[in-house]
Amino acid sequence: MSDGSSITVAGGGLSGCEAAWQLAKRGFKVKLFEARPHFQTGAHKTDSLAELVCSNSLKTIDEAKPAGVLKKELEALDSLLISAAYASSVPAGRALAVDRARFSAIVFEKLTENPNIELIREEITEVPEKNAIIATGPLTSPSLANSLGELFGSGLYFYDAIAPVVEAQTIDMEHAFYASRWGKGPGDDYLNCPLNETEYLSLVDFIRTADSVEARAFEDAKFFESCLPVEVMASRGLDVLRYGPLRPVGIFHPVTDKRPYAVVQLRAENLERTAFNLVGFQTRMKYPEQKKMLALIPALRNAQILKYGEIHRNLYINAPEKLSRCFAIPDRENVFITGLLTGMEGYVESIATGALSGIQMACELTGKPWTPPPRECALGAICWWLENAPQPYTPTNINFGLWPPVADVKHSERHAAMVNRANESFKSWKSSLDSWW
Ligand SMILES: Cc1cc2nc3c(=O)[nH]c(=O)nc-3n(C[C@H](O)[C@H](O)[C@H](O)COP(=O)(O)OP(=O)(O)OC[C@H]3O[C@@H](n4cnc5c(N)ncnc54)[C@H](O)[C@@H]3O)c2cc1C
């Protein structure tokens, strides 16, 4: 807990580590509390800081896309986690995918060598009274979740699903080939497992009828639309998967030059490429069913599953209704909520809220004029969403829809115009931040 002279950061995940970094580099003493290894969330597998619980991808680096713009803005704020991601990246085309162990190791090293940060391996069990950032994520420990529940009333929750990971050596390369979509980026980043029409239809048929893990009585399943389990997608129509994660568009067999009917894409889990995850194949199927499902994909017929797909409960707060000044808990003295607990979904978005909440707290505690970034840039769009999102509040990633529309441009040029505007408005906000810091 805060002893008055330091700031408590609860949670050494993506947002907590970034918030601690931003505070420490501005001269604040930080006590960073991480509950693992004593407490386990169910999804985290290690005691590492900034553990990525599912995919190893931090999404696109394309600066014409919102997620790419967000990364660029975070880099400009000297984000520790974005620099650690680049330093531990593995080949993944236009995506920033990382070797997760190396990523966590860099974050650990940088934080623990910083004299302003003390890492304490303890659980925070109650919402602190003052000077704290709560970054305990969607799998917050039950005691702290109860304390948050007392403060905010009934919490909202939903589910994410994890995709299976297979051992590289057990993939049948006679039935798989490396290729990137439309030949963009290095050709060996994605390993493609093609399916013909018959194979695709039997796979969909199996997925539709496979046994899934039942939600527990208190778990009312609300899935995040862009992270739907394959079984939910398959239940929505025969072609939904073929237009979703299994879409073959732009992928051609290197020998026949033919486009498969559908394709399961695999992406490397580590630099050594010993393990691959099934891209977009998150599932809540029972483990034996997952094995049977892979047997229907020719390249994965004998694949060894290293990590099964799973589902987990996520906890988040209705930020627009319950928080003020983006992150602040009303009636507490400088106690902020950050990360996925705010309902901003995604690794980079969690890092972004961590950075913003850290900088905002540093400004407010020193009487510096804090102005949130303007909605026209990516970080500002996040702040705007947290304060103004419509009800019922549901989690979101950064996307073009969070930015205000642009006037007087052709329909086909609107995204480019939004990105240009984002770059300009971020630059001017950043220079005002620099002038007072
Ligand atoms: C199963 C699952 C899969 C996901 N997959 C993806 C994905 O593939 N891509 C993506 O972009 N996003 C994904 N997300 C969403 C989100 O981006 C991640 O959950 C992200 O890690 C959230 O960052 P965070 O900082 O809020 O929480 P976390 O990174 O989870 O960090 C919270 C930390 O707080 C610790 N903690 C918990 N309770 C306490 C306590 N009381 N006291 C002290 N420490 C505590 C935890 O051990 C953890 O280290 C997934 C979420 C879940 C749950």
The ligand as a MOL file (V3000), in Angstrom:
LIG
                    3D

  0  0  0     0  0            999 V3000
M  V30 BEGIN CTAB
M  V30 COUNTS 53 58 0 0 0
M  V30 BEGIN ATOM
M  V30 1 C -7.3650 -15.5050 -21.4940 0
M  V30 2 C -7.1220 -14.2010 -22.1460 0
M  V30 3 C -6.5630 -14.1450 -23.4100 0
M  V30 4 C -6.3130 -12.9000 -24.0170 0
M  V30 5 N -5.7540 -12.8770 -25.2510 0
M  V30 6 C -5.4320 -11.7010 -25.8170 0
M  V30 7 C -4.7470 -11.6820 -27.0750 0
M  V30 8 O -4.4460 -12.7090 -27.6480 0
M  V30 9 N -4.4500 -10.4820 -27.6190 0
M  V30 10 C -4.7600 -9.3260 -27.0000 0
M  V30 11 O -4.4340 -8.2460 -27.5380 0
M  V30 12 N -5.3980 -9.3120 -25.8000 0
M  V30 13 C -5.7490 -10.4790 -25.1990 0
M  V30 14 N -6.3930 -10.4990 -23.9860 0
M  V30 15 C -6.8620 -9.2470 -23.4160 0
M  V30 16 C -5.8210 -8.3160 -22.7370 0
M  V30 17 O -5.1120 -7.6560 -23.7340 0
M  V30 18 C -4.8840 -9.0130 -21.8040 0
M  V30 19 O -5.6160 -9.6080 -20.7780 0
M  V30 20 C -3.8730 -8.0330 -21.1610 0
M  V30 21 O -2.8650 -8.7680 -20.5630 0
M  V30 22 C -4.5100 -7.0990 -20.1610 0
M  V30 23 O -3.5330 -6.3190 -19.5800 0
M  V30 24 P -3.6610 -5.8500 -18.0690 0
M  V30 25 O -2.4360 -5.0970 -17.7270 0
M  V30 26 O -4.9610 -5.1840 -17.8760 0
M  V30 27 O -3.7390 -7.1960 -17.2260 0
M  V30 28 P -2.6520 -8.3620 -17.0820 0
M  V30 29 O -1.6560 -8.2910 -18.1610 0
M  V30 30 O -3.4330 -9.6140 -16.8980 0
M  V30 31 O -1.9160 -7.9900 -15.7320 0
M  V30 32 C -2.5490 -8.0570 -14.4920 0
M  V30 33 C -1.5250 -8.5220 -13.4780 0
M  V30 34 O -2.0420 -8.3240 -12.1650 0
M  V30 35 C -1.7560 -9.4590 -11.3610 0
M  V30 36 N -2.7430 -9.4700 -10.2840 0
M  V30 37 C -4.0340 -9.9100 -10.3210 0
M  V30 38 N -4.6310 -9.6490 -9.1480 0
M  V30 39 C -3.7090 -9.0290 -8.3660 0
M  V30 40 C -3.7270 -8.4820 -7.0510 0
M  V30 41 N -4.8350 -8.5170 -6.3160 0
M  V30 42 N -2.6230 -7.9030 -6.5480 0
M  V30 43 C -1.4710 -7.8530 -7.2940 0
M  V30 44 N -1.3900 -8.3670 -8.5370 0
M  V30 45 C -2.5050 -8.9240 -9.0830 0
M  V30 46 C -1.8140 -10.6140 -12.3420 0
M  V30 47 O -1.0850 -11.7180 -11.8720 0
M  V30 48 C -1.2040 -9.9910 -13.5910 0
M  V30 49 O 0.1890 -10.1410 -13.6410 0
M  V30 50 C -6.6490 -11.7020 -23.3440 0
M  V30 51 C -7.2210 -11.7710 -22.0660 0
M  V30 52 C -7.4370 -13.0030 -21.4780 0
M  V30 53 C -8.0170 -13.0430 -20.1060 0
M  V30 END ATOM
M  V30 BEGIN BOND
M  V30 1 1 1 2
M  V30 2 1 2 3
M  V30 3 2 2 52
M  V30 4 2 3 4
M  V30 5 1 4 5
M  V30 6 1 4 50
M  V30 7 2 5 6
M  V30 8 1 6 7
M  V30 9 1 6 13
M  V30 10 2 7 8
M  V30 11 1 7 9
M  V30 12 1 9 10
M  V30 13 2 10 11
M  V30 14 1 10 12
M  V30 15 2 12 13
M  V30 16 1 13 14
M  V30 17 1 14 15
M  V30 18 1 14 50
M  V30 19 1 15 16
M  V30 20 1 16 17
M  V30 21 1 16 18
M  V30 22 1 18 19
M  V30 23 1 18 20
M  V30 24 1 20 21
M  V30 25 1 20 22
M  V30 26 1 22 23
M  V30 27 1 23 24
M  V30 28 2 24 25
M  V30 29 1 24 26
M  V30 30 1 24 27
M  V30 31 1 27 28
M  V30 32 2 28 29
M  V30 33 1 28 30
M  V30 34 1 28 31
M  V30 35 1 31 32
M  V30 36 1 32 33
M  V30 37 1 33 34
M  V30 38 1 33 48
M  V30 39 1 34 35
M  V30 40 1 35 36
M  V30 41 1 35 46
M  V30 42 1 36 37
M  V30 43 1 36 45
M  V30 44 2 37 38
M  V30 45 1 38 39
M  V30 46 1 39 40
M  V30 47 2 39 45
M  V30 48 1 40 41
M  V30 49 2 40 42
M  V30 50 1 42 43
M  V30 51 2 43 44
M  V30 52 1 44 45
M  V30 53 1 46 47
M  V30 54 1 46 48
M  V30 55 1 48 49
M  V30 56 2 50 51
M  V30 57 1 51 52
M  V30 58 1 52 53
M  V30 END BOND
M  V30 END CTAB
M  END
